[in-house]
Amino acid sequence: MSGGGGKVRYGMVGGGEGAFIGAVHRSAALLDGVLELVCGAFSGEAERSRRSALALGIDADRAYPDFETMFRAEATLPQERRMEFVAIVTPNHLHLPIALAALRHGFHVLSDKPATATLDECIALRDAVRASGLLYGLTHPYAAYPMIEEARARVAAGELGSIRKVLVEYHQGWLAQPIERSGQKQAEWRTDPERAGRGGCIGDIGVHAFQLAEHVTGLRVTRLCAALYRVVDGRALDDDASVLLQFDNGARGLLSASQIAVGEENALTLRVYGDKAGLAWRQEEPNTLWIKHADRPAERLRTGGAYLGERAQAAARVPAGHPEGYIEAFANLYRDFAAQVRAFAGSTPPCPVRNAVPGIDAALRGMAFIDAAIGASASDAKWHDFPRLE
């Protein structure tokens, strides 16, 4: 267990040389100085894993050829040396076996999304997490932006009134051409059902949009109507999706996700409308949150402002006016998960402000959304109930 002032030790599976998201996770974990990467199985190829570990300054005897070897070896180390949790940054089909193996050996889990490749797998994971009593976190970084924290707080405080409409879009253009056929590794696995799971665009970015809509509004989707498309000829998974949503308070919504929107970079946007006011946020301009009123000018709220709530203040890292975004939001998740690990070990009390890392229940709702959207799109029926998860 980590001491009150010591760093929380973690290992990583995946994210070796040539990978994209592993470097993001490691950079984020460094920002607060509370985490230490002590071991890893960074690739399915033993030599590549070894090279990646050495390049990251990890001791050679903790550069493991595979995750099973890593968990067995780490579990035999003294408590003051062994890793305390594993970060999973592999393609989706490996998320379940890695998470289950980590839990069996007594390690907490922080996983990239989606939690698993299928809904049935996620149900099995939920049962394993509950049986283990260990911590499980899912890296939905957009929920950890300061102005998303502010948006959530203002909705919860009733400033928008009763929520009526939710519009969430996540548009990218990087898969507008069949680049998976030319050897682009990120495109290869994300368009391959054997590695990505049943969902393409809907599982890669649509689930982020879904999680953000529920997180900010505090509402839960109860029914949906979906149309998923494979726009690029020959592609095995969806690359464009439109989903109508109905929430548990009767509000309606629209979720649009696309990876064939030419010219778009990472255009995640959220708009929420109540009977008193509305709000709008864009991930490509994350430091700004707009609150819109019927009877007075719109308010432009900015990250770092003294008028923001406690959670937004805690999520901000630099003085107002300095660009702040993706890496910092990931860092918020790592900082908060480290705090949870310390509290679990009994070395510190729970953080009074945050500790808001999405857990296994959020992971299950995300997988249920993916599964429901795919099923609804294949059906001639219009509306489909959201899966019952208990």
C-alpha positions in Angstrom: 0.0 0.0 0.0 1.2 3.5 -0.7 1.9 5.6 2.3 0.2 8.9 2.8 3.0 10.9 1.1 4.3 8.2 -1.2 3.4 7.9 -4.9 0.7 5.5 -6.0 2.3 2.8 -8.1 0.7 1.7 -11.4 1.4 -0.7 -14.2 0.2 -0.5 -17.8 -0.9 -3.0 -20.3 -0.7 -1.8 -23.9 0.4 1.6 -25.1 3.9 0.6 -26.3 5.9 2.1 -29.1 3.7 3.3 -32.0 0.5 3.5 -29.9 -1.4 6.7 -29.5 -3.4 6.6 -26.3 -0.8 5.1 -24.0 1.4 8.2 -24.3 -1.7 10.3 -23.4 -2.3 8.3 -20.3 1.3 8.4 -19.2 1.6 12.1 -19.7 -1.5 12.8 -17.8 -0.4 10.5 -14.9 2.8 12.6 -14.5 1.2 16.0 -14.1 0.4 15.9 -10.4 3.5 14.0 -9.2 1.3 11.5 -7.2 1.7 8.5 -9.5 4.6 6.3 -10.6 4.7 3.9 -13.5 6.6 0.9 -12.2 5.9 -1.9 -14.6 4.3 -2.8 -17.9 3.4 -5.3 -20.6 3.3 -2.8 -23.4 2.8 -5.0 -26.4 1.7 -8.5 -27.4 5.2 -8.9 -28.8 7.6 -9.5 -26.0 10.6 -7.7 -27.5 8.5 -4.6 -28.3 7.2 -4.6 -24.8 10.7 -4.8 -23.5 11.9 -2.0 -25.7 9.0 0.2 -24.7 9.6 -0.4 -21.0 13.3 0.4 -21.2 12.5 3.6 -23.2 10.2 4.6 -20.4 12.9 4.0 -17.7 11.3 1.0 -16.2 13.5 -1.6 -14.6 14.3 -4.5 -17.0 13.0 -7.1 -14.5 9.6 -5.4 -14.5 9.3 -5.2 -18.3 6.9 -8.1 -18.8 6.2 -10.1 -21.9 2.4 -10.3 -21.2 -0.1 -9.2 -18.7 -0.6 -12.6 -17.0 3.1 -12.8 -16.3 3.0 -9.2 -15.0 0.2 -9.8 -12.6 1.6 -13.0 -11.2 5.1 -11.5 -10.7 3.8 -8.2 -9.2 1.6 -10.1 -6.8 4.6 -11.7 -5.3 6.5 -8.5 -4.6 6.4 -6.8 -1.2 3.5 -4.4 -0.7 5.7 -1.4 -0.7 7.0 -2.2 -4.2 4.2 -3.9 -6.1 1.9 -2.0 -8.4 -1.4 -0.9 -6.9 -3.5 -0.6 -10.1 -3.3 -1.4 -13.8 -4.1 1.0 -16.6 -5.5 -0.8 -19.6 -4.9 0.9 -22.9 -5.2 -1.9 -25.4 -7.7 -2.5 -28.2 -11.2 -3.3 -26.9 -11.2 -7.1 -27.2 -8.5 -7.3 -24.6 -10.1 -5.1 -22.0 -12.1 -7.9 -20.3 -9.4 -10.6 -20.0 -6.9 -8.1 -18.6 -9.4 -6.6 -16.1 -10.5 -10.0 -14.9 -6.9 -11.2 -14.5 -6.0 -8.0 -12.6 -8.9 -8.4 -10.2 -8.0 -12.0 -9.6 -4.5 -11.0 -8.5 -5.8 -8.2 -6.2 -5.2 -5.1 -8.4 -7.5 -2.2 -9.0 -8.3 -1.4 -12.6 -8.4 1.9 -14.6 -9.5 1.1 -18.2 -9.8 2.9 -21.4 -13.3 2.9 -22.8 -15.4 1.1 -23.8 -15.1 -1.2 -20.9 -15.4 -4.4 -23.0 -16.2 -5.5 -26.5 -19.8 -6.6 -25.8 -22.6 -6.0 -23.3 -22.4 -9.6 -22.0 -18.7 -9.2 -21.3 -19.4 -6.0 -19.4 -22.1 -7.7 -17.2 -19.5 -10.4 -16.4 -17.0 -7.6 -15.6 -19.5 -5.8 -13.3 -20.1 -9.1 -11.4 -16.3 -9.6 -11.0 -15.7 -6.1 -9.8 -18.5 -6.3 -7.2 -17.2 -9.7 -6.0 -13.7 -8.5 -5.7 -14.5 -5.3 -3.7 -11.7 -3.6 -5.7 -11.8 -0.3 -7.5 -12.7 0.0 -11.2 -12.5 3.3 -13.2 -13.2 4.2 -16.8 -11.4 7.0 -18.6 -14.1 9.2 -20.0 -11.9 12.4 -20.0 -14.4 14.8 -21.3 -16.4 14.5 -18.1 -13.4 15.8 -16.2 -13.1 19.2 -18.0 -13.6 22.1 -15.6 -16.4 23.7 -17.5 -18.2 20.3 -17.8 -18.0 20.2 -14.0 -19.6 23.7 -13.9 -22.3 22.7 -16.4 -23.2 19.7 -14.4 -23.3 21.7 -11.2 -25.6 24.4 -12.7 -28.0 21.8 -14.1 -28.1 20.1 -10.7 -28.8 23.4 -9.0 -31.8 24.0 -11.2 -30.5 27.0 -13.1 -31.8 25.6 -16.4 -35.1 24.5 -14.9 -36.7 21.3 -16.1 -34.6 19.8 -18.8 -36.4 19.5 -22.1 -33.9 18.9 -24.9 -30.3 17.5 -25.1 -28.2 17.8 -28.3 -24.8 16.1 -28.3 -22.5 15.7 -31.3 -19.1 14.1 -31.8 -17.8 14.5 -35.3 -14.4 13.6 -36.8 -13.2 13.2 -40.3 -10.2 11.0 -40.0 -11.9 7.8 -41.3 -13.5 9.5 -44.3 -11.2 7.4 -46.5 -10.4 3.6 -46.1 -7.0 4.3 -44.4 -7.3 1.0 -42.6 -6.4 -0.7 -45.9 -3.1 1.2 -46.1 -1.7 0.1 -42.8 -2.8 2.9 -40.5 -2.7 1.0 -37.2 -5.3 3.1 -35.3 -7.7 2.7 -38.1 -6.9 -1.0 -38.6 -8.1 -2.1 -35.1 -10.9 0.4 -34.7 -12.6 -0.8 -37.9 -12.0 -4.5 -37.1 -14.9 -6.3 -35.3 -12.5 -8.8 -33.9 -10.6 -6.1 -32.0 -13.0 -3.2 -31.7 -16.1 -5.2 -30.8 -19.6 -4.8 -32.4 -19.5 -1.0 -32.6 -17.3 1.2 -34.8 -18.0 4.9 -34.6 -20.8 4.3 -32.0 -18.3 2.5 -29.7 -15.3 4.7 -30.3 -16.8 8.1 -29.9 -20.5 7.8 -29.7 -20.2 6.3 -26.2 -18.3 9.4 -25.1 -21.2 11.6 -26.3 -23.7 9.4 -24.5 -21.7 9.5 -21.3 -21.4 13.2 -21.5 -25.1 13.8 -22.0 -26.1 11.6 -19.0 -23.2 13.0 -16.8 -24.1 16.7 -17.3 -27.9 16.4 -17.1 -28.1 13.8 -14.4 -30.8 12.1 -16.5 -30.9 8.5 -17.8 -31.8 7.4 -21.3 -34.8 5.1 -21.2 -35.6 4.7 -24.9 -33.8 5.3 -28.2 -34.2 5.1 -32.0 -31.0 4.6 -34.0 -29.6 4.6 -37.5 -26.0 3.4 -37.9 -24.3 3.5 -41.3 -21.2 2.1 -43.0 -20.5 5.0 -45.4 -17.1 3.9 -46.7 -17.5 0.9 -49.0 -16.3 -2.4 -47.6 -16.0 -1.2 -44.1 -17.1 -3.8 -41.5 -18.3 -1.5 -38.8 -20.3 1.7 -38.6 -18.6 5.0 -39.3 -21.6 7.3 -38.9 -24.5 7.3 -36.5 -27.7 9.2 -35.5 -29.6 8.3 -32.4 -32.8 9.8 -31.0 -33.0 9.7 -27.2 -35.7 9.8 -24.6 -34.7 10.5 -21.0 -36.3 9.4 -17.7 -37.9 12.9 -17.2 -39.5 12.9 -20.6 -36.9 15.1 -22.2 -35.9 14.3 -25.8 -32.4 14.3 -27.3 -30.4 13.8 -30.4 -26.9 12.2 -30.5 -24.9 12.4 -33.7 -21.5 10.7 -34.1 -19.5 10.5 -37.2 -15.9 9.7 -38.3 -16.5 10.5 -42.0 -17.3 14.2 -41.5 -14.5 15.6 -43.7 -12.6 18.5 -42.2 -13.7 17.9 -38.6 -11.1 17.2 -36.0 -12.5 16.4 -32.6 -15.8 18.3 -32.7 -17.6 17.2 -29.5 -20.3 19.6 -28.6 -23.1 19.6 -26.0 -26.2 21.7 -25.8 -28.8 21.4 -23.0 -32.1 23.3 -22.9 -34.4 23.6 -19.9 -37.6 25.7 -19.4 -35.5 28.5 -17.8 -32.2 28.5 -19.6 -29.8 26.6 -21.9 -26.1 25.8 -22.0 -23.6 25.1 -24.7 -20.0 23.7 -24.6 -17.5 22.8 -27.3 -14.6 20.5 -26.7 -12.5 22.4 -29.2 -12.9 25.5 -27.1 -13.1 23.8 -23.7 -12.4 26.8 -21.5 -15.8 28.4 -22.4 -19.3 27.5 -21.2 -22.3 29.5 -22.4 -25.4 29.9 -20.3 -28.3 31.3 -22.4 -31.3 33.1 -21.1 -34.6 34.2 -22.6 -34.7 37.6 -20.9 -31.1 38.8 -20.7 -27.8 38.4 -22.6 -26.0 35.1 -22.6 -23.3 34.6 -20.0 -19.8 33.5 -21.1 -18.2 31.6 -18.3 -14.5 30.8 -18.4 -12.2 28.2 -16.8 -10.4 29.7 -13.8 -13.1 32.3 -13.0 -13.5 33.0 -9.3 -17.3 32.8 -9.8 -17.2 29.1 -10.7 -18.3 26.3 -8.3 -16.0 24.2 -6.1 -15.8 21.2 -8.5 -14.9 23.4 -11.5 -12.3 25.2 -9.4 -10.7 21.9 -8.3 -10.6 20.6 -11.9 -8.7 23.7 -13.2 -4.9 23.6 -13.2 -3.6 26.9 -14.7 -4.4 30.6 -14.4 -7.4 31.8 -16.3 -6.7 32.5 -20.0 -4.2 29.7 -20.5 -5.3 26.9 -22.8 -6.3 23.8 -20.9 -7.9 20.6 -22.1 -7.4 17.0 -23.0 -4.3 16.0 -21.2 -5.3 18.0 -18.1 -8.8 16.3 -18.1 -7.1 12.9 -18.3 -4.8 14.0 -15.4 -7.9 14.8 -13.4 -9.1 11.2 -13.8 -5.6 9.9 -12.8 -5.4 12.2 -9.8 -8.8 11.3 -8.6 -8.3 7.5 -9.1 -5.0 7.8 -7.2 -6.9 9.5 -4.4 -9.4 6.6 -4.4 -6.5 4.0 -4.2 -5.0 5.9 -1.2 -8.4 6.0 0.5 -9.0 2.3 -0.2 -5.6 1.6 1.4 -6.6 3.6 4.4 -3.7 6.0 4.1 -5.8 9.1 3.4 -9.5 10.1 3.8 -11.6 10.3 0.6 -11.2 13.5 -1.4 -14.1 15.8 -0.3 -14.5 17.5 -3.7 -13.9 15.2 -6.5 -13.3 11.4 -6.7 -15.6 11.5 -9.7 -14.0 8.9 -12.0 -16.7 7.0 -13.9 -17.0 3.5 -12.4 -18.4 0.1 -13.4 -22.0 1.3 -13.5 -21.1 4.0 -16.0 -19.1 1.4 -17.9 -22.1 -0.9 -18.1 -24.4 1.9 -19.2 -22.0 2.8 -22.0 -21.9 -0.8 -23.3 -25.7 -1.0 -23.0 -26.0 2.1 -25.1 -23.7 0.7 -27.8 -25.6 -2.6 -27.8 -29.0 -0.9 -27.9 -28.0 1.4 -30.7 -26.7 -1.4 -32.9 -29.8 -3.5 -32.2 -32.2 -0.6 -32.9 -30.5 0.3 -36.1 -30.9 -3.3 -37.4 -34.6 -3.3 -36.5 -37.7 -2.0 -38.3 -39.2 -0.9 -35.0 -38.9 2.8 -34.2 -38.3 3.0 -30.5 -36.4 0.6 -28.3 -36.2 0.4 -24.5 -32.8 0.9 -23.0 -31.6 -2.5 -21.6 -32.4 -3.3 -18.0 -29.1 -3.8 -16.3 -30.0 -5.4 -13.0 
